[in-house]
Amino acid sequence: MYLESSWWRGVHREGTEGKWRGCILCRDGPLFPELSGKEATWEEQAEEPACRLLLGGAQSQAAPSTPLPVLSSGLLQMQLILHYDETYREVKYGNMGLPDIDSKMLMGINVTPIAALLYTPVLIRFFGTKWMMFLAVGIYALFVSTNYWERYYTLVPSAVALGMAIVPLWASMGNYITRMAQKYHEYSHYKEQDGQGLKQRPPRGSHAPYLLVFQAIFYSFFHLSFACAQLPMIYFLNHYLYDLNHTLYNVQSCGTNSHGILSGFNKTVLRTLPRSGNLIVVESVLMAVAFLAMLLVLGLCGAAYRPTEEIDLRSVGWGNIFQLPFKHVRDYRLRHLVPFFIYSGFEVLFACTGIALGYGVCSVGLERLAYLLVAYSLGASAASLLGLLGLWLPRPVPLVAGAGVHLLLTFVLFFWAPVPRALQHSWILYVAAALWGVGSALNKTGLSTLLGILYEDKERQDFIFTIYHWWQAVAIFTVYLGSSLPMKAKLAVLLVTLVAAAVSYLRMEQKLRRGVAPRQPRIPRPQHKVRGYRYLEEDNSDESDAEGEHGDGAEEEAPPAGPRPGPEPAGLGRRPCPYEQAQGGDGPEEQ
């Protein structure tokens, strides 16, 4: 059975004919034509086990680090509600100044990631992808632990550390999932020959269907963890909250007529104060989940690269590692995707502050906040799995469909102002939250998969995902600065950004169909130290692939990792090894 799909088109071209091709394997054989001109040596006996194990492999790699980022946001949500209540602050903390501490915490979480572009690639190359994930998850666990002793010197520094870890965690996870899809594809369909590495390299782009499956399952778990993060609210804090007639007594307008965040909301939201022992039990459960996430990352996540590959990635020079994220701006594909990166940050914050607070809590009360976020979570989790339809649909469909859902909802929300303290329209809020989750899931899954397809070379993936999540952090910081704006202004900014993102993305796809070659910076060759000597040739990372030896703009394929069988053939193109340089000779080039 053969099916055509354009998900994988626009990645690579074959020769000068401009034929875009893709491939996928399943039990009945290839679903798509082969990607390259050469036949790939698919292992027939491995096809059926590969199809059976794909789901389990994706789950084992995606699940470990999924719950903790959302768990921390659920803890922060409960913490801010408790600190908002005047009686709770006065009885438990006196004149310690909790509102000021909370504002500084939010500032640390939202402002610190702005500098992440400067250090994230260096940290990922220094620690490695897996250990960067482990370190970032440990910082999230540190933030959870500070709630045992809530003081300025514990809460604010941990919030700043959390802000510093956000972009490295998400960049390393995006890189890790892409690498796992590539490695799983290679392991399933290509023979390893006596530890000598792959017999031949997989066709370029052939990992794309696996990447789509891995990203869909990861984001399904991630969005489902939003519902898990609301369990402390549902089973603990909701029993202490006043009903909507008390908390919304002074609220006059909601939805599109509102200004800021919950203007007129009552300063007391707790009927009775929770006992300290109960709070410690809840925080201990969250701390246990944080430690479990760390252990899962440590035990279940394998290395993303071979040791020799990690050495090569670090050996390009720390100066080059620092500069390369900035130099990738010359690639028109990234420039066209930047509006979508920004919108991706806008829409997540709007779901939490706009729909959940400005429309939801403002009209149906604080006690229903958790259920609104659960509706968002379930809609997004289900839609993440629907992203698997991209295996058969044209590549732009998931991203454009998610943008279309958000565009329709934004228009509706622009003209809707729910009445405060009215429950008859609560079902509309749940439907809106679930549909917004559907658009968010298609957005996140589509963008991450698209980046993994366009940039499949392992030397670039950490730079690309760093740029993606850094722009998300910039958008979140912008939302933080504009939190006091009227709701109509927020919706207008969201609408303009969404339209610009969709138009820019479709323009990029049009360029790819025309065969416009991207201009990418050349990755320098590793400079290894051997007995105090360095290779003498210098590589200019400012030179793009299109300006180098390959005039067609295609990237130079790296040789397969691992030792090569037999001695390296001598020739004019071989560089003298450090031993020959130490002996004063020029090696085979003298002959």
Buried (B, 14 or more C-beta within 10 A) or exposed (E): EEEEBBBBBBBBBBEEEEEBBBBBBBEEEBBBEBBBEEEBEBBEEBBEEBBEBBEEBBBBBBBBBBBBBBBBBBBBBBBEBBBBBEBBBEEBBEEEEBEEBBEBBBBBBBBBBBBBBEBBBBBBBEBBBBBBBBBBBBBBBBBBBBBEEBEBEBBBBBBBBBBBBBBBBBBBBBBBBBBBBBBBBBBBBBEEEEEEBBEEBBBBBBBBBBBBBBBBBBBBBBBBBBBBBBBBBBEBBBEBBBEBEBBBEEBEBBBBBBBEBBBBBBEEBBEEBBEEEEBEEBBEEBBEBBBBBBEBBBEBBEBBBEEEBBEBBBBBBEEBBBBBBEBBEBBBBBBBBBBBBBBBBBBBBBBBBBBBBBBBBBBBBBBBBBBBBBBBBBBBBBBBBBBBEBBBBBBBBBBBBBBBBBBEBBEEBBEBBBEBBEEEEBEBBBEBBBBBBBBBBBBBBBBBBBBBBBBBBBBBBBBBBBBBBBBBBBBBBBBBEEEEBEBBEBBBBBBEBBBBBBEBBBEBBEBBEEEBBBBBBBBBBBBEEEEEBEBEEEBEBEBBBBBBEBEEBBBEEBEBBBEEEEEEEEEEEEBBBBEBBEEEEEBBBEE
